[in-house]
Amino acid sequence: MAPLFVLVLLAAADVVRVFRAQIRMEMIAVQLGQIISQCSRITTPGDTNEFWAHAARIGGGLVDVNSASGGAMRISAVSRNTATNQNRLDWTVRTGNASAGSVLGNVAVGGAPTLTGRNAAPFVLPTGETLMVFEATAIVVPWRLSIGLIGTALPRSINSMTMFVTRVADAARLRTPPTNSNARDCTA
């Protein structure tokens, strides 16, 4: 009876660990999304390295962006293409696991990502606005002993994202890709 009880405790601890990881991922997405939405200009690798470092501190090592098989983070800018009356992916910057997907779909820069609102209807940004999208993905591996008990009930990857309309006076400035500079503009 004792070994079964230990396995149940391990499985419960794994479930709690995944829930805590999801909460941390939400914290990463909200906090970085707020910071990024207030930037008037972003540099890479200057600002983006600071963003990744902030996320790593908030996540407590949950997202390993230096590993090709670990987590991933992505920042994207989306605006409205007035000619086609659709959303347009202006640019995206990412780090970490290259196989991590995006909520914007498999859309190339200049393409039309589909944003859905609460009622699942497509949402097109208002003219003149720029939407900053921050996405974070963490890989969570369950403990070996609890895998036999809970199997694949827990997700292997945890995703979190936020979308904030820019909070700067010149939203059009963020439609241009980040400048290539080690200097920090937004995070200085």
Residue frames as a rotation matrix with the C-alpha (Angstrom) as fourth column:
MET 1
0.563 0.826 0.000 0.00
0.826 -0.563 0.000 0.00
0.000 0.000 -1.000 0.00
ALA 2
0.378 -0.491 -0.785 2.87
0.259 -0.758 0.599 2.40
-0.888 -0.430 -0.159 0.81
PRO 3
-0.690 -0.680 0.246 4.45
0.438 -0.123 0.890 2.27
-0.576 0.723 0.383 -2.69
LEU 4
-0.177 0.717 0.674 1.10
0.930 -0.103 0.353 3.06
0.323 0.689 -0.648 -4.30
PHE 5
0.720 0.432 -0.543 0.62
0.633 -0.730 0.259 5.98
-0.284 -0.531 -0.799 -1.92
VAL 6
-0.109 -0.858 -0.502 4.09
0.257 -0.512 0.820 7.31
-0.960 -0.040 0.276 -2.84
LEU 7
-0.720 -0.119 0.684 3.26
0.685 0.038 0.727 7.08
-0.113 0.992 0.054 -6.56
VAL 8
0.335 0.911 0.241 0.01
0.899 -0.385 0.210 8.99
0.284 0.146 -0.948 -6.00
LEU 9
0.586 -0.199 -0.786 1.94
0.395 -0.776 0.491 11.67
-0.708 -0.598 -0.376 -4.08
LEU 10
-0.541 -0.841 0.012 4.49
0.367 -0.223 0.903 11.94
-0.757 0.493 0.429 -6.88
ALA 11
-0.433 0.468 0.770 1.73
0.864 -0.027 0.502 12.29
0.256 0.883 -0.393 -9.48
ALA 12
0.671 0.697 -0.252 0.01
0.741 -0.632 0.226 14.95
-0.002 -0.339 -0.941 -7.39
ALA 13
0.194 -0.699 -0.688 3.31
0.291 -0.629 0.721 16.81
-0.937 -0.340 0.081 -6.99
ASP 14
-0.721 -0.439 0.537 3.79
0.605 -0.021 0.796 16.68
-0.338 0.898 0.280 -10.76
VAL 15
0.109 0.854 0.509 0.34
0.921 -0.279 0.271 18.15
0.373 0.439 -0.817 -11.35
VAL 16
0.754 0.120 -0.646 1.07
0.479 -0.772 0.417 20.96
-0.449 -0.624 -0.640 -8.87
ARG 17
-0.254 -0.945 -0.205 4.44
0.382 -0.293 0.877 21.57
-0.889 0.145 0.435 -10.55
VAL 18
-0.578 0.111 0.809 2.75
0.808 -0.063 0.586 21.96
0.115 0.992 -0.053 -13.95
PHE 19
0.552 0.830 0.077 0.14
0.793 -0.551 0.259 24.36
0.258 -0.082 -0.963 -12.54
ARG 20
0.504 -0.468 -0.726 2.88
0.335 -0.669 0.663 26.45
-0.796 -0.578 -0.180 -10.92
ALA 21
-0.596 -0.737 0.318 4.77
0.553 -0.090 0.828 26.46
-0.582 0.670 0.461 -14.22
GLN 22
-0.120 0.642 0.757 1.65
0.918 -0.217 0.330 27.70
0.377 0.735 -0.563 -16.02
ILE 23
0.810 0.402 -0.426 1.24
0.559 -0.749 0.356 30.52
-0.176 -0.527 -0.832 -13.51
ARG 24
0.022 -0.889 -0.458 4.89
0.293 -0.432 0.853 31.53
-0.956 -0.152 0.251 -13.97
MET 25
-0.623 -0.224 0.749 4.47
0.765 0.021 0.643 31.47
-0.160 0.974 0.158 -17.74
GLU 26
0.413 0.838 0.356 1.43
0.843 -0.500 0.198 33.76
0.344 0.219 -0.913 -17.43
MET 27
0.680 -0.238 -0.693 3.48
0.351 -0.725 0.593 36.12
-0.644 -0.647 -0.409 -15.24
ILE 28
-0.448 -0.885 0.128 6.28
0.491 -0.124 0.862 36.17
-0.747 0.449 0.491 -17.82
ALA 29
-0.390 0.341 0.856 3.86
0.895 -0.078 0.439 36.94
0.216 0.937 -0.274 -20.64
VAL 30
0.688 0.725 -0.024 1.97
0.705 -0.661 0.258 39.69
0.172 -0.194 -0.966 -18.83
GLN 31
0.535 -0.511 -0.673 5.01
0.291 -0.636 0.715 41.46
-0.793 -0.578 -0.192 -17.41
LEU 32
-0.578 -0.796 0.178 7.06
0.438 -0.119 0.891 41.36
-0.689 0.593 0.417 -20.60
GLY 33
-0.158 0.618 0.770 4.04
0.960 -0.086 0.266 42.20
0.230 0.782 -0.580 -22.73
GLN 34
0.809 0.463 -0.362 3.47
0.559 -0.797 0.230 45.34
-0.182 -0.388 -0.904 -20.66
ILE 35
0.093 -0.866 -0.492 7.12
0.189 -0.470 0.862 46.38
-0.978 -0.173 0.120 -20.92
ILE 36
-0.658 -0.400 0.638 7.27
0.640 0.149 0.754 45.79
-0.397 0.904 0.158 -24.66
SER 37
0.193 0.830 0.523 4.02
0.963 -0.264 0.064 47.66
0.191 0.491 -0.850 -25.34
GLN 38
0.841 0.106 -0.530 5.54
0.314 -0.895 0.318 50.78
-0.441 -0.434 -0.786 -23.77
CYS 39
-0.217 -0.973 0.073 8.70
0.566 -0.064 0.822 50.76
-0.795 0.220 0.565 -25.90
SER 40
0.576 0.360 -0.734 8.99
-0.342 -0.710 -0.616 53.44
-0.743 0.605 -0.286 -28.55
ARG 41
0.456 -0.480 -0.750 11.77
-0.767 0.216 -0.605 51.53
0.452 0.850 -0.270 -30.31
ILE 42
0.824 -0.191 0.534 13.39
-0.185 0.799 0.573 48.11
-0.536 -0.571 0.623 -29.83
THR 43
0.156 -0.837 -0.524 16.95
-0.976 -0.051 -0.210 47.05
0.150 0.544 -0.825 -30.62
THR 44
0.972 0.037 0.234 18.29
-0.083 0.978 0.191 43.57
-0.222 -0.205 0.953 -31.14
PRO 45
-0.040 0.193 -0.980 20.27
0.522 0.841 0.144 42.08
0.852 -0.506 -0.134 -29.49
GLY 46
-0.811 -0.371 0.452 20.44
-0.117 -0.654 -0.747 45.01
0.573 -0.659 0.487 -27.01
ASP 47
-0.332 0.775 0.538 16.82
-0.941 -0.311 -0.133 45.18
0.064 -0.550 0.832 -25.84
THR 48
0.479 0.609 -0.632 15.80
-0.589 0.757 0.283 41.66
0.651 0.236 0.722 -26.84
ASN 49
-0.294 -0.641 -0.709 18.57
0.234 0.671 -0.704 40.09
0.927 -0.372 -0.047 -24.74
GLU 50
-0.904 0.040 0.426 17.30
-0.397 -0.447 -0.802 42.12
0.158 -0.894 0.420 -21.79
PHE 51
0.091 0.996 -0.008 13.75
-0.966 0.090 0.242 40.88
0.242 -0.014 0.970 -22.44
TRP 52
0.345 -0.002 -0.939 14.94
-0.125 0.991 -0.048 37.25
0.930 0.134 0.341 -22.52
ALA 53
-0.703 -0.672 -0.231 16.94
0.175 0.152 -0.973 37.80
0.689 -0.724 0.011 -19.29
HIS 54
-0.596 0.584 0.551 13.90
-0.800 -0.487 -0.349 39.34
0.064 -0.649 0.758 -17.54
ALA 55
0.408 0.799 -0.442 11.79
-0.763 0.564 0.314 36.38
0.501 0.210 0.840 -18.60
ALA 56
-0.017 -0.503 -0.864 14.39
0.154 0.853 -0.499 33.93
0.988 -0.142 0.063 -17.29
ARG 57
-0.922 -0.311 0.230 14.46
-0.145 -0.272 -0.951 35.71
0.358 -0.911 0.205 -13.92
ILE 58
-0.228 0.921 0.317 10.67
-0.973 -0.225 -0.047 35.76
0.028 -0.319 0.947 -13.64
GLY 59
0.550 0.496 -0.672 10.40
-0.589 0.801 0.108 32.12
0.592 0.336 0.733 -14.70
GLY 60
0.406 -0.438 0.802 13.11
-0.787 0.277 0.551 30.93
-0.464 -0.855 -0.232 -12.34
GLY 61
-0.653 -0.754 0.074 14.81
-0.587 0.565 0.579 28.81
-0.478 0.335 -0.812 -14.99
LEU 62
0.126 0.802 0.584 11.53
-0.012 0.590 -0.807 27.47
-0.992 0.095 0.084 -16.37
VAL 63
0.983 0.171 0.066 12.34
0.075 -0.046 -0.996 28.68
-0.167 0.984 -0.058 -19.88
ASP 64
0.086 -0.995 0.059 15.84
0.280 0.081 0.957 27.80
-0.956 -0.066 0.286 -21.10
VAL 65
0.878 0.344 -0.332 16.19
-0.155 -0.452 -0.878 30.05
-0.452 0.823 -0.344 -24.13
ASN 66
0.059 -0.937 -0.344 19.79
-0.939 -0.169 0.300 29.00
-0.339 0.306 -0.890 -24.69
SER 67
-0.596 -0.195 0.779 18.78
-0.095 0.980 0.173 25.45
-0.798 0.029 -0.603 -25.53
ALA 68
-0.786 0.280 -0.551 17.51
-0.592 -0.087 0.801 24.37
0.176 0.956 0.235 -28.94
SER 69
-0.507 0.625 -0.593 15.21
0.315 0.776 0.547 21.83
0.802 0.091 -0.590 -27.26
GLY 70
-0.771 0.205 -0.602 14.14
0.575 -0.180 -0.798 23.99
-0.272 -0.962 0.021 -24.31
GLY 71
0.205 0.909 -0.363 11.64
0.649 -0.404 -0.645 26.80
-0.733 -0.104 -0.672 -24.22
ALA 72
-0.504 -0.293 0.813 11.17
0.825 -0.442 0.352 29.68
0.256 0.848 0.465 -26.62
MET 73
-0.013 0.507 -0.862 10.13
0.468 -0.758 -0.453 33.31
-0.883 -0.409 -0.228 -26.62
ARG 74
-0.467 -0.036 0.884 8.87
0.870 -0.198 0.451 35.45
0.159 0.979 0.124 -29.45
ILE 75
-0.250 0.388 -0.887 8.01
0.190 -0.879 -0.438 39.12
-0.949 -0.278 0.146 -29.90
SER 76
-0.503 0.154 0.851 5.92
0.864 0.083 0.496 40.14
0.006 0.985 -0.175 -32.92
ALA 77
-0.658 0.349 -0.667 4.43
-0.164 -0.931 -0.325 43.38
-0.735 -0.105 0.670 -34.21
VAL 78
-0.467 0.623 0.627 1.10
0.876 0.423 0.232 43.29
-0.121 0.658 -0.743 -36.03
SER 79
-0.692 0.305 -0.654 -0.66
-0.203 -0.952 -0.230 46.19
-0.693 -0.027 0.721 -37.75
ARG 80
0.348 0.886 0.307 -3.47
0.263 0.222 -0.939 46.72
-0.900 0.407 -0.156 -40.24
ASN 81
-0.817 -0.464 0.342 -2.84
0.429 -0.093 0.898 46.55
-0.385 0.881 0.275 -43.95
THR 82
-0.251 0.780 -0.573 -5.26
-0.240 -0.624 -0.744 49.22
-0.938 -0.049 0.344 -45.18
ALA 83
-0.569 0.001 -0.822 -4.99
-0.822 -0.048 0.568 48.03
-0.039 0.999 0.029 -48.80
THR 84
-0.659 0.284 -0.697 -6.35
-0.068 0.900 0.431 44.56
0.749 0.331 -0.573 -48.00
ASN 85
0.127 0.689 0.714 -8.20
-0.827 -0.324 0.460 45.42
0.548 -0.649 0.528 -44.76
GLN 86
0.756 -0.003 -0.655 -6.39
0.249 0.926 0.283 42.55
0.606 -0.377 0.701 -43.02
ASN 87
0.820 -0.566 0.084 -3.85
-0.246 -0.216 0.945 42.27
-0.517 -0.795 -0.316 -40.24
ARG 88
0.694 -0.689 -0.210 -0.19
-0.150 0.146 -0.978 42.23
0.704 0.710 -0.002 -41.31
LEU 89
0.760 -0.571 -0.310 2.76
0.571 0.360 0.738 40.66
-0.310 -0.738 0.600 -39.50
ASP 90
0.914 -0.406 0.002 5.31
-0.374 -0.844 -0.385 43.49
0.158 0.351 -0.923 -39.56
TRP 91
-0.111 -0.972 -0.206 8.21
-0.618 0.230 -0.752 41.65
0.779 0.044 -0.626 -37.87
THR 92
0.953 0.302 -0.004 9.03
-0.185 0.594 0.783 38.93
0.239 -0.746 0.622 -35.39
VAL 93
-0.146 -0.981 0.129 12.06
-0.747 0.024 -0.664 38.21
0.649 -0.193 -0.736 -33.19
ARG 94
0.878 0.472 -0.083 12.51
-0.330 0.721 0.610 34.89
0.347 -0.508 0.788 -31.40
THR 95
-0.281 -0.943 0.178 14.92
-0.892 0.188 -0.411 32.91
0.354 -0.274 -0.894 -29.30
GLY 96
-0.269 0.096 0.958 15.18
-0.675 0.691 -0.259 29.34
-0.688 -0.716 -0.121 -28.09
ASN 97
-0.438 0.150 0.886 13.46
0.293 0.956 -0.016 26.28
-0.850 0.253 -0.463 -29.53
ALA 98
-0.840 0.031 -0.542 12.86
-0.476 -0.522 0.708 26.83
-0.261 0.852 0.453 -33.25
SER 99
-0.817 0.546 -0.186 10.06
0.304 0.681 0.666 24.23
0.490 0.487 -0.723 -33.37
ALA 100
-0.571 0.638 -0.516 7.81
0.542 -0.179 -0.821 26.13
-0.616 -0.749 -0.244 -30.94
GLY 101
-0.250 0.590 0.768 4.74
0.905 -0.139 0.401 27.33
0.343 0.795 -0.499 -32.80
SER 102
-0.999 -0.032 -0.037 3.09
0.040 -0.963 -0.267 30.73
-0.027 -0.268 0.963 -32.70
VAL 103
-0.278 0.955 -0.103 -0.45
0.472 0.043 -0.880 31.82
-0.836 -0.294 -0.463 -31.92
LEU 104
0.003 0.223 -0.975 -0.21
-0.620 -0.765 -0.177 33.90
-0.785 0.604 0.136 -35.08
GLY 105
0.882 0.318 0.349 0.19
0.007 0.730 -0.684 30.72
-0.472 0.605 0.641 -37.09
ASN 106
-0.024 -0.893 0.450 2.82
0.699 0.306 0.646 29.88
-0.714 0.330 0.617 -39.64
VAL 107
0.891 0.402 0.209 2.76
0.442 -0.671 -0.595 33.33
-0.099 0.623 -0.776 -41.21
ALA 108
-0.136 -0.956 0.259 5.76
0.981 -0.166 -0.097 34.98
0.136 0.241 0.961 -42.86
VAL 109
-0.439 -0.103 -0.892 6.59
0.369 -0.926 -0.075 38.63
-0.819 -0.362 0.445 -42.33
GLY 110
-0.854 0.230 -0.467 4.17
-0.499 -0.616 0.609 40.64
-0.148 0.754 0.641 -44.47
GLY 111
-0.742 0.591 -0.318 1.57
0.326 0.731 0.599 37.87
0.586 0.341 -0.735 -44.25
ALA 112
-0.219 0.796 0.564 -1.89
-0.640 -0.554 0.533 38.11
0.736 -0.245 0.631 -42.72
PRO 113
-0.957 -0.090 -0.276 -2.11
0.139 0.692 -0.708 36.52
0.255 -0.716 -0.650 -39.25
THR 114
-0.034 0.999 0.037 -5.60
0.105 -0.033 0.994 35.78
0.994 0.038 -0.104 -37.99
LEU 115
-0.972 -0.138 0.188 -6.47
-0.156 -0.214 -0.964 37.24
0.174 -0.967 0.186 -34.61
THR 116
-0.216 0.942 -0.258 -9.65
0.410 0.327 0.851 36.04
0.886 0.078 -0.457 -32.96
GLY 117
-0.457 0.177 0.871 -11.64
-0.682 -0.698 -0.216 37.78
0.570 -0.694 0.440 -30.29
ARG 118
-0.707 0.211 0.675 -13.68
-0.549 0.437 -0.712 36.32
-0.445 -0.874 -0.194 -27.47
ASN 119
0.346 0.924 0.163 -16.50
-0.522 0.334 -0.784 35.31
-0.779 0.187 0.598 -29.78
ALA 120
-0.104 -0.550 0.829 -13.95
0.399 0.740 0.541 33.59
-0.911 0.387 0.142 -32.09
ALA 121
0.882 0.354 0.311 -14.72
0.431 -0.342 -0.835 36.09
-0.190 0.870 -0.454 -34.85
PRO 122
-0.011 -0.933 0.359 -11.69
0.963 -0.107 -0.248 37.43
0.270 0.343 0.900 -36.72
PHE 123
0.686 0.129 -0.716 -10.43
0.463 -0.837 0.293 40.73
-0.561 -0.532 -0.634 -35.35
VAL 124
0.214 -0.600 0.771 -8.82
0.819 -0.321 -0.477 43.37
0.533 0.733 0.423 -37.55
LEU 125
-0.351 -0.464 -0.813 -6.77
0.854 -0.515 -0.074 46.06
-0.385 -0.721 0.577 -35.84
PRO 126
0.763 0.560 -0.322 -7.93
0.411 -0.806 -0.426 49.65
-0.498 0.192 -0.845 -36.09
THR 127
0.574 -0.542 0.613 -6.03
0.553 -0.296 -0.779 51.81
0.604 0.786 0.129 -38.58
GLY 128
0.333 -0.553 0.764 -2.92
-0.433 -0.809 -0.397 53.37
0.837 -0.199 -0.509 -37.10
GLU 129
0.679 -0.054 0.732 -2.55
-0.704 0.238 0.670 50.90
-0.211 -0.970 0.123 -34.20
THR 130
-0.132 -0.732 -0.668 0.30
-0.592 0.599 -0.539 48.45
0.795 0.324 -0.513 -33.66
LEU 131
0.862 0.441 0.248 -0.25
-0.478 0.550 0.684 45.29
0.165 -0.709 0.686 -31.65
MET 132
-0.278 -0.960 0.021 2.71
-0.871 0.243 -0.428 43.84
0.406 -0.138 -0.903 -29.78
VAL 133
0.820 0.511 -0.257 2.46
-0.404 0.835 0.373 40.07
0.405 -0.202 0.892 -29.24
PHE 134
-0.300 -0.891 0.341 4.69
-0.933 0.200 -0.299 38.32
0.199 -0.408 -0.891 -26.72
GLU 135
0.760 0.504 -0.411 4.73
-0.445 0.864 0.236 34.52
0.473 0.004 0.881 -26.59
ALA 136
-0.288 -0.828 0.481 6.57
-0.958 0.240 -0.160 32.19
0.017 -0.507 -0.862 -24.23
THR 137
0.678 0.405 -0.613 6.84
-0.424 0.897 0.123 28.39
0.600 0.177 0.780 -24.37
ALA 138
-0.167 -0.703 0.691 8.31
-0.975 0.224 -0.008 26.11
-0.149 -0.675 -0.722 -21.71
ILE 139
0.008 0.077 -0.997 9.01
-0.368 0.927 0.069 22.40
0.930 0.366 0.036 -21.99
VAL 140
0.040 0.104 0.994 7.87
-0.994 0.101 0.030 20.48
-0.097 -0.989 0.108 -18.91
VAL 141
-0.287 -0.209 -0.935 9.05
-0.382 0.920 -0.088 16.90
0.879 0.331 -0.344 -18.45
PRO 142
0.688 0.600 0.408 7.14
-0.620 0.193 0.761 14.85
0.378 -0.776 0.504 -15.83
TRP 143
-0.178 -0.725 0.665 9.02
-0.926 0.352 0.136 12.76
-0.333 -0.592 -0.734 -13.32
ARG 144
-0.637 -0.175 -0.751 9.68
-0.575 0.757 0.311 9.21
0.514 0.629 -0.583 -14.51
LEU 145
-0.969 0.236 -0.078 7.87
0.231 0.739 -0.633 7.56
-0.092 -0.631 -0.770 -11.61
SER 146
-0.354 0.898 -0.260 4.69
-0.103 -0.314 -0.944 9.55
-0.930 -0.307 0.203 -12.09
ILE 147
-0.582 0.122 -0.804 4.56
-0.810 -0.176 0.560 9.04
-0.073 0.977 0.202 -15.88
GLY 148
-0.914 0.203 -0.350 3.26
0.110 0.957 0.268 5.52
0.390 0.207 -0.897 -15.38
LEU 149
-0.583 0.716 -0.384 0.45
0.650 0.126 -0.750 6.79
-0.489 -0.686 -0.539 -13.17
ILE 150
0.092 0.646 -0.757 -0.68
-0.012 -0.760 -0.650 9.90
-0.996 0.069 -0.062 -15.04
GLY 151
0.130 -0.069 0.989 0.61
0.884 0.460 -0.084 9.02
-0.449 0.885 0.120 -18.52
THR 152
-0.703 -0.373 0.606 0.12
0.666 -0.643 0.377 11.87
0.250 0.669 0.700 -20.99
ALA 153
0.331 0.910 -0.248 -2.51
0.940 -0.297 0.166 13.70
0.077 -0.288 -0.954 -18.95
LEU 154
0.409 -0.264 -0.874 -0.16
0.282 -0.874 0.396 16.64
-0.868 -0.408 -0.283 -18.41
PRO 155
0.999 -0.043 -0.028 0.99
-0.042 -0.369 -0.929 18.84
0.030 0.929 -0.370 -21.28
ARG 156
0.358 -0.932 0.061 4.59
0.928 0.362 0.089 18.53
-0.105 0.025 0.994 -22.46
SER 157
-0.732 -0.558 0.391 4.80
0.591 -0.805 -0.043 22.20
0.339 0.200 0.919 -23.36
ILE 158
0.141 0.708 -0.692 3.19
0.850 -0.444 -0.282 25.17
-0.507 -0.549 -0.665 -21.68
ASN 159
-0.499 -0.239 0.833 2.40
0.734 -0.628 0.259 28.25
0.461 0.740 0.489 -23.74
SER 160
0.174 0.537 -0.826 1.49
0.765 -0.602 -0.230 31.71
-0.620 -0.592 -0.515 -22.66
MET 161
-0.572 -0.361 0.737 1.02
0.767 -0.553 0.324 34.90
0.291 0.751 0.593 -24.62
THR 162
0.018 0.570 -0.822 -0.17
0.547 -0.693 -0.469 38.46
-0.837 -0.441 -0.325 -24.33
MET 163
-0.244 -0.006 0.970 -1.29
0.891 -0.395 0.222 40.99
0.382 0.919 0.102 -26.88
PHE 164
0.078 0.201 -0.976 -1.04
0.631 -0.768 -0.108 44.67
-0.772 -0.608 -0.187 -26.06
VAL 165
0.696 0.111 0.709 -1.75
0.615 -0.603 -0.509 47.62
0.371 0.790 -0.488 -28.30
THR 166
-0.362 -0.932 0.032 1.27
0.790 -0.325 -0.520 49.91
0.494 -0.163 0.854 -28.11
ARG 167
0.578 0.528 -0.623 1.09
0.801 -0.512 0.310 52.66
-0.155 -0.678 -0.719 -25.55
VAL 168
-0.457 -0.799 -0.391 3.36
0.602 -0.601 0.525 55.12
-0.655 0.005 0.756 -27.30
ALA 169
0.093 0.511 -0.855 2.49
-0.234 -0.823 -0.517 58.24
-0.968 0.248 0.043 -29.23
ASP 170
0.000 -0.184 -0.983 4.03
-0.992 -0.121 0.023 57.02
-0.123 0.976 -0.182 -32.49
ALA 171
0.390 0.249 0.886 2.73
-0.334 0.936 -0.115 53.47
-0.858 -0.251 0.448 -32.90
ALA 172
0.982 -0.007 -0.189 3.87
-0.183 0.232 -0.955 53.39
0.050 0.973 0.226 -36.54
ARG 173
0.224 -0.973 0.061 7.50
-0.951 -0.231 -0.207 53.52
0.216 -0.011 -0.976 -35.39
LEU 174
-0.209 -0.275 0.938 7.20
-0.646 0.760 0.079 50.01
-0.734 -0.589 -0.336 -33.97
ARG 175
0.836 0.531 0.138 6.13
-0.229 0.565 -0.792 48.61
-0.499 0.631 0.594 -37.34
THR 176
0.482 -0.761 -0.434 9.72
-0.657 0.014 -0.754 48.72
0.580 0.648 -0.493 -38.52
PRO 177
0.657 -0.256 -0.709 11.84
0.420 0.906 0.062 45.74
0.627 -0.338 0.702 -37.42
PRO 178
0.872 -0.381 -0.308 14.14
0.193 -0.312 0.930 46.22
-0.451 -0.870 -0.198 -34.41
THR 179
0.705 -0.692 -0.155 17.37
-0.608 -0.476 -0.636 47.97
0.366 0.543 -0.756 -35.27
ASN 180
0.672 -0.561 -0.484 20.51
0.532 0.820 -0.212 45.86
0.516 -0.115 0.849 -35.13
SER 181
0.085 -0.625 0.776 22.38
-0.449 -0.719 -0.530 47.30
0.889 -0.304 -0.342 -32.16
ASN 182
-0.300 -0.274 -0.914 23.92
0.665 0.627 -0.406 46.20
0.684 -0.729 -0.006 -28.88
ALA 183
-0.952 0.021 0.306 22.77
-0.195 -0.811 -0.552 49.48
0.236 -0.585 0.776 -27.35
ARG 184
-0.502 0.825 -0.261 19.61
0.861 0.447 -0.242 49.28
-0.083 -0.346 -0.934 -25.33
ASP 185
-0.778 0.320 0.541 16.89
-0.041 -0.885 0.463 51.74
0.627 0.338 0.702 -26.28
CYS 186
0.212 0.977 0.039 13.77
-0.240 0.013 0.971 50.45
0.947 -0.215 0.238 -24.56
THR 187
0.746 0.104 -0.658 15.39
0.487 0.588 0.645 48.77
0.454 -0.802 0.388 -21.55
ALA 188
-0.274 -0.919 0.282 18.07
0.435 -0.380 -0.816 51.39
0.858 -0.101 0.504 -20.82
